[in-house]
Amino acid sequence: MFEGYIILCTKIKTSNNFKLIYKLYGLWKKWISLVHSAKLF
């Protein structure tokens, strides 16, 4: 299971999809930080 995950990660990194996933991850982190800041108010 873990070996398959590593192979999947290497396939994603070599493809252009890695940039798209990285952008989505960045947007997700921004959204989480916005939610946390909204809870503080």
C-alpha distance matrix in Angstrom:
0.0 3.8 5.5 5.2 6.5 9.0 10.1 10.6 12.6 14.6 15.5 16.7 18.6 20.4 21.4 24.1 21.8 20.8 24.4 24.3 21.2 22.9 26.1 24.5 22.9 26.3 28.0 25.7 26.5 30.2 30.1 28.6 31.4 34.0 33.0 33.2 36.5 37.8 37.1 39.2 42.3
3.8 0.0 3.8 5.4 5.0 6.4 8.8 9.8 10.6 12.6 14.4 15.4 16.6 18.7 20.2 22.9 20.8 19.2 22.7 23.1 19.9 21.0 24.4 23.2 21.1 24.4 26.5 24.3 24.7 28.4 28.7 27.1 29.5 32.4 31.7 31.6 34.8 36.5 35.8 37.6 40.8
5.5 3.8 0.0 3.8 5.3 5.1 6.3 8.6 9.9 10.8 12.5 14.3 15.4 16.8 18.7 21.7 20.2 18.8 22.4 23.2 20.3 21.5 25.0 24.2 22.5 25.7 27.9 26.2 26.7 30.3 30.8 29.6 31.9 34.7 34.3 34.4 37.4 39.1 38.8 40.5 43.7
5.2 5.4 3.8 0.0 3.8 5.4 5.1 6.1 8.6 9.9 10.5 12.3 14.2 15.5 16.7 19.7 17.8 17.0 20.7 21.0 18.3 20.1 23.4 22.3 21.1 24.5 26.4 24.7 25.7 29.2 29.5 28.6 31.1 33.7 33.2 33.7 36.8 38.2 38.0 40.0 43.0
6.5 5.0 5.3 3.8 0.0 3.8 5.4 5.0 6.2 8.7 9.8 10.5 12.3 14.4 15.5 18.0 15.9 14.5 18.1 18.4 15.4 16.9 20.2 19.1 17.6 20.9 22.9 21.1 22.0 25.5 25.9 24.9 27.4 30.0 29.6 30.0 33.0 34.6 34.4 36.4 39.3
9.0 6.4 5.1 5.4 3.8 0.0 3.8 5.4 5.1 6.3 8.6 9.9 10.5 12.4 14.4 17.2 15.8 13.9 17.5 18.5 15.8 16.7 20.3 19.9 18.2 21.2 23.7 22.3 22.7 26.2 27.1 26.2 28.3 31.1 31.1 31.3 34.1 35.9 36.0 37.6 40.6
10.1 8.8 6.3 5.1 5.4 3.8 0.0 3.8 5.4 5.2 6.2 8.7 9.9 10.8 12.5 15.8 14.7 13.6 17.3 18.3 16.1 17.5 21.0 20.7 19.7 22.7 24.9 23.9 24.8 28.0 28.9 28.4 30.6 33.2 33.3 33.8 36.5 38.2 38.4 40.2 43.1
10.6 9.8 8.6 6.1 5.0 5.4 3.8 0.0 3.8 5.5 5.1 6.2 8.7 10.1 10.8 13.6 11.8 11.1 14.9 15.2 13.0 14.9 18.1 17.5 16.7 20.0 21.9 20.8 22.1 25.3 25.8 25.6 28.0 30.3 30.4 31.2 33.9 35.4 35.7 37.7 40.4
12.6 10.6 9.9 8.6 6.2 5.1 5.4 3.8 0.0 3.8 5.4 5.1 6.1 8.7 10.0 12.4 10.8 8.9 12.5 13.5 11.1 12.2 15.7 15.6 14.4 17.3 19.7 18.8 19.6 22.8 23.8 23.5 25.6 28.1 28.4 29.0 31.6 33.3 33.8 35.5 38.2
14.6 12.6 10.8 9.9 8.7 6.3 5.2 5.5 3.8 0.0 3.8 5.4 5.1 6.2 8.7 11.7 11.3 9.6 13.1 14.8 13.1 13.9 17.4 17.9 17.0 19.5 22.1 21.7 22.4 25.3 26.7 26.6 28.4 30.9 31.6 32.2 34.5 36.4 37.0 38.6 41.3
15.5 14.4 12.5 10.5 9.8 8.6 6.2 5.1 5.4 3.8 0.0 3.8 5.5 5.3 6.4 9.8 9.3 8.8 12.5 13.6 12.5 14.1 17.2 17.5 17.3 20.0 22.1 21.9 23.2 25.9 27.0 27.2 29.3 31.5 32.1 33.1 35.4 37.0 37.8 39.6 42.1
16.7 15.4 14.3 12.3 10.5 9.9 8.7 6.2 5.1 5.4 3.8 0.0 3.8 5.5 5.2 7.5 6.1 5.3 9.0 10.0 8.7 10.4 13.4 13.7 13.7 16.4 18.3 18.3 19.7 22.3 23.3 23.8 25.9 27.9 28.7 29.8 32.0 33.5 34.5 36.3 38.7
18.6 16.6 15.4 14.2 12.3 10.5 9.9 8.7 6.1 5.1 5.5 3.8 0.0 3.8 5.5 7.4 7.5 5.1 8.2 10.5 9.6 9.9 13.2 14.4 14.0 15.9 18.5 18.9 19.6 22.1 23.7 24.2 25.8 28.0 29.2 30.0 31.9 33.8 34.9 36.3 38.8
20.4 18.7 16.8 15.5 14.4 12.4 10.8 10.1 8.7 6.2 5.3 5.5 3.8 0.0 3.8 6.9 8.3 7.4 10.0 12.3 12.3 12.9 15.7 17.2 17.3 19.1 21.5 22.1 23.1 25.3 27.0 27.7 29.2 31.3 32.6 33.5 35.3 37.1 38.4 39.9 42.2
21.4 20.2 18.7 16.7 15.5 14.4 12.5 10.8 10.0 8.7 6.4 5.2 5.5 3.8 0.0 3.8 5.3 6.1 8.4 9.9 10.6 12.0 14.2 15.4 16.3 18.2 20.0 20.9 22.4 24.3 25.7 26.8 28.5 30.2 31.5 32.8 34.6 36.1 37.5 39.2 41.3
24.1 22.9 21.7 19.7 18.0 17.2 15.8 13.6 12.4 11.7 9.8 7.5 7.4 6.9 3.8 0.0 3.8 5.3 5.8 7.2 9.2 10.4 11.6 13.3 14.8 16.2 17.7 19.1 20.8 22.2 23.6 25.2 26.7 28.1 29.6 31.2 32.6 34.0 35.8 37.5 39.3
21.8 20.8 20.2 17.8 15.9 15.8 14.7 11.8 10.8 11.3 9.3 6.1 7.5 8.3 5.3 3.8 0.0 3.8 5.4 5.1 6.2 8.5 9.9 10.6 12.2 14.2 15.4 16.3 18.3 20.0 21.0 22.4 24.4 25.7 26.8 28.6 30.2 31.4 33.0 35.0 36.8
20.8 19.2 18.8 17.0 14.5 13.9 13.6 11.1 8.9 9.6 8.8 5.3 5.1 7.4 6.1 5.3 3.8 0.0 3.8 5.4 5.1 6.0 8.6 9.8 10.3 12.2 14.2 15.0 16.3 18.3 19.8 20.8 22.5 24.2 25.5 26.8 28.5 30.1 31.5 33.2 35.3
24.4 22.7 22.4 20.7 18.1 17.5 17.3 14.9 12.5 13.1 12.5 9.0 8.2 10.0 8.4 5.8 5.4 3.8 0.0 3.8 5.5 5.0 6.2 8.7 9.8 10.6 12.4 14.2 15.4 16.6 18.4 20.0 21.2 22.7 24.4 25.9 27.1 28.7 30.5 32.0 33.9
24.3 23.1 23.2 21.0 18.4 18.5 18.3 15.2 13.5 14.8 13.6 10.0 10.5 12.3 9.9 7.2 5.1 5.4 3.8 0.0 3.8 5.4 5.1 6.2 8.6 9.9 10.7 12.3 14.3 15.4 16.5 18.4 20.1 21.1 22.6 24.5 25.8 27.0 28.9 30.7 32.3
21.2 19.9 20.3 18.3 15.4 15.8 16.1 13.0 11.1 13.1 12.5 8.7 9.6 12.3 10.6 9.2 6.2 5.1 5.5 3.8 0.0 3.8 5.4 5.0 6.1 8.6 9.8 10.3 12.2 14.2 15.1 16.3 18.3 19.8 20.9 22.4 24.2 25.5 27.0 28.9 30.9
22.9 21.0 21.5 20.1 16.9 16.7 17.5 14.9 12.2 13.9 14.1 10.4 9.9 12.9 12.0 10.4 8.5 6.0 5.0 5.4 3.8 0.0 3.8 5.5 5.0 6.2 8.7 9.8 10.6 12.4 14.2 15.3 16.6 18.5 20.0 21.2 22.6 24.4 26.0 27.4 29.5
26.1 24.4 25.0 23.4 20.2 20.3 21.0 18.1 15.7 17.4 17.2 13.4 13.2 15.7 14.2 11.6 9.9 8.6 6.2 5.1 5.4 3.8 0.0 3.8 5.4 5.1 6.2 8.6 9.9 10.6 12.3 14.3 15.5 16.6 18.5 20.1 21.1 22.6 24.6 26.1 27.8
24.5 23.2 24.2 22.3 19.1 19.9 20.7 17.5 15.6 17.9 17.5 13.7 14.4 17.2 15.4 13.3 10.6 9.8 8.7 6.2 5.0 5.5 3.8 0.0 3.8 5.4 5.1 6.1 8.6 9.8 10.4 12.2 14.2 15.2 16.4 18.4 19.9 20.9 22.7 24.6 26.3
22.9 21.1 22.5 21.1 17.6 18.2 19.7 16.7 14.4 17.0 17.3 13.7 14.0 17.3 16.3 14.8 12.2 10.3 9.8 8.6 6.1 5.0 5.4 3.8 0.0 3.8 5.4 5.0 6.2 8.7 9.8 10.5 12.4 14.2 15.3 16.5 18.4 19.9 21.2 22.9 25.1
26.3 24.4 25.7 24.5 20.9 21.2 22.7 20.0 17.3 19.5 20.0 16.4 15.9 19.1 18.2 16.2 14.2 12.2 10.6 9.9 8.6 6.2 5.1 5.4 3.8 0.0 3.8 5.4 5.2 6.3 8.7 9.9 10.7 12.4 14.4 15.5 16.6 18.4 20.2 21.5 23.4
28.0 26.5 27.9 26.4 22.9 23.7 24.9 21.9 19.7 22.1 22.1 18.3 18.5 21.5 20.0 17.7 15.4 14.2 12.4 10.7 9.8 8.7 6.2 5.1 5.4 3.8 0.0 3.8 5.5 5.1 6.2 8.6 9.9 10.5 12.3 14.3 15.3 16.4 18.5 20.2 21.7
25.7 24.3 26.2 24.7 21.1 22.3 23.9 20.8 18.8 21.7 21.9 18.3 18.9 22.1 20.9 19.1 16.3 15.0 14.2 12.3 10.3 9.8 8.6 6.1 5.0 5.4 3.8 0.0 3.8 5.4 5.1 6.2 8.6 9.8 10.6 12.4 14.2 15.3 16.7 18.7 20.7
26.5 24.7 26.7 25.7 22.0 22.7 24.8 22.1 19.6 22.4 23.2 19.7 19.6 23.1 22.4 20.8 18.3 16.3 15.4 14.3 12.2 10.6 9.9 8.6 6.2 5.2 5.5 3.8 0.0 3.8 5.4 5.1 6.2 8.6 9.9 10.6 12.3 14.2 15.5 16.9 19.1
30.2 28.4 30.3 29.2 25.5 26.2 28.0 25.3 22.8 25.3 25.9 22.3 22.1 25.3 24.3 22.2 20.0 18.3 16.6 15.4 14.2 12.4 10.6 9.8 8.7 6.3 5.1 5.4 3.8 0.0 3.8 5.5 5.1 6.2 8.7 9.9 10.5 12.2 14.4 15.6 17.2
30.1 28.7 30.8 29.5 25.9 27.1 28.9 25.8 23.8 26.7 27.0 23.3 23.7 27.0 25.7 23.6 21.0 19.8 18.4 16.5 15.1 14.2 12.3 10.4 9.8 8.7 6.2 5.1 5.4 3.8 0.0 3.8 5.4 5.0 6.2 8.7 9.9 10.5 12.5 14.5 16.0
28.6 27.1 29.6 28.6 24.9 26.2 28.4 25.6 23.5 26.6 27.2 23.8 24.2 27.7 26.8 25.2 22.4 20.8 20.0 18.4 16.3 15.3 14.3 12.2 10.5 9.9 8.6 6.2 5.1 5.5 3.8 0.0 3.8 5.4 5.1 6.2 8.6 9.8 10.8 12.7 15.0
31.4 29.5 31.9 31.1 27.4 28.3 30.6 28.0 25.6 28.4 29.3 25.9 25.8 29.2 28.5 26.7 24.4 22.5 21.2 20.1 18.3 16.6 15.5 14.2 12.4 10.7 9.9 8.6 6.2 5.1 5.4 3.8 0.0 3.8 5.4 5.1 6.1 8.5 9.9 10.8 13.1
34.0 32.4 34.7 33.7 30.0 31.1 33.2 30.3 28.1 30.9 31.5 27.9 28.0 31.3 30.2 28.1 25.7 24.2 22.7 21.1 19.8 18.5 16.6 15.2 14.2 12.4 10.5 9.8 8.6 6.2 5.0 5.4 3.8 0.0 3.8 5.4 5.1 6.1 8.7 10.0 11.2
33.0 31.7 34.3 33.2 29.6 31.1 33.3 30.4 28.4 31.6 32.1 28.7 29.2 32.6 31.5 29.6 26.8 25.5 24.4 22.6 20.9 20.0 18.5 16.4 15.3 14.4 12.3 10.6 9.9 8.7 6.2 5.1 5.4 3.8 0.0 3.8 5.5 5.1 6.3 8.9 10.4
33.2 31.6 34.4 33.7 30.0 31.3 33.8 31.2 29.0 32.2 33.1 29.8 30.0 33.5 32.8 31.2 28.6 26.8 25.9 24.5 22.4 21.2 20.1 18.4 16.5 15.5 14.3 12.4 10.6 9.9 8.7 6.2 5.1 5.4 3.8 0.0 3.8 5.4 5.2 6.6 9.3
36.5 34.8 37.4 36.8 33.0 34.1 36.5 33.9 31.6 34.5 35.4 32.0 31.9 35.3 34.6 32.6 30.2 28.5 27.1 25.8 24.2 22.6 21.1 19.9 18.4 16.6 15.3 14.2 12.3 10.5 9.9 8.6 6.1 5.1 5.5 3.8 0.0 3.8 5.4 5.2 7.0
37.8 36.5 39.1 38.2 34.6 35.9 38.2 35.4 33.3 36.4 37.0 33.5 33.8 37.1 36.1 34.0 31.4 30.1 28.7 27.0 25.5 24.4 22.6 20.9 19.9 18.4 16.4 15.3 14.2 12.2 10.5 9.8 8.5 6.1 5.1 5.4 3.8 0.0 3.8 5.4 5.6
37.1 35.8 38.8 38.0 34.4 36.0 38.4 35.7 33.8 37.0 37.8 34.5 34.9 38.4 37.5 35.8 33.0 31.5 30.5 28.9 27.0 26.0 24.6 22.7 21.2 20.2 18.5 16.7 15.5 14.4 12.5 10.8 9.9 8.7 6.3 5.2 5.4 3.8 0.0 3.8 5.5
39.2 37.6 40.5 40.0 36.4 37.6 40.2 37.7 35.5 38.6 39.6 36.3 36.3 39.9 39.2 37.5 35.0 33.2 32.0 30.7 28.9 27.4 26.1 24.6 22.9 21.5 20.2 18.7 16.9 15.6 14.5 12.7 10.8 10.0 8.9 6.6 5.2 5.4 3.8 0.0 3.8
42.3 40.8 43.7 43.0 39.3 40.6 43.1 40.4 38.2 41.3 42.1 38.7 38.8 42.2 41.3 39.3 36.8 35.3 33.9 32.3 30.9 29.5 27.8 26.3 25.1 23.4 21.7 20.7 19.1 17.2 16.0 15.0 13.1 11.2 10.4 9.3 7.0 5.6 5.5 3.8 0.0
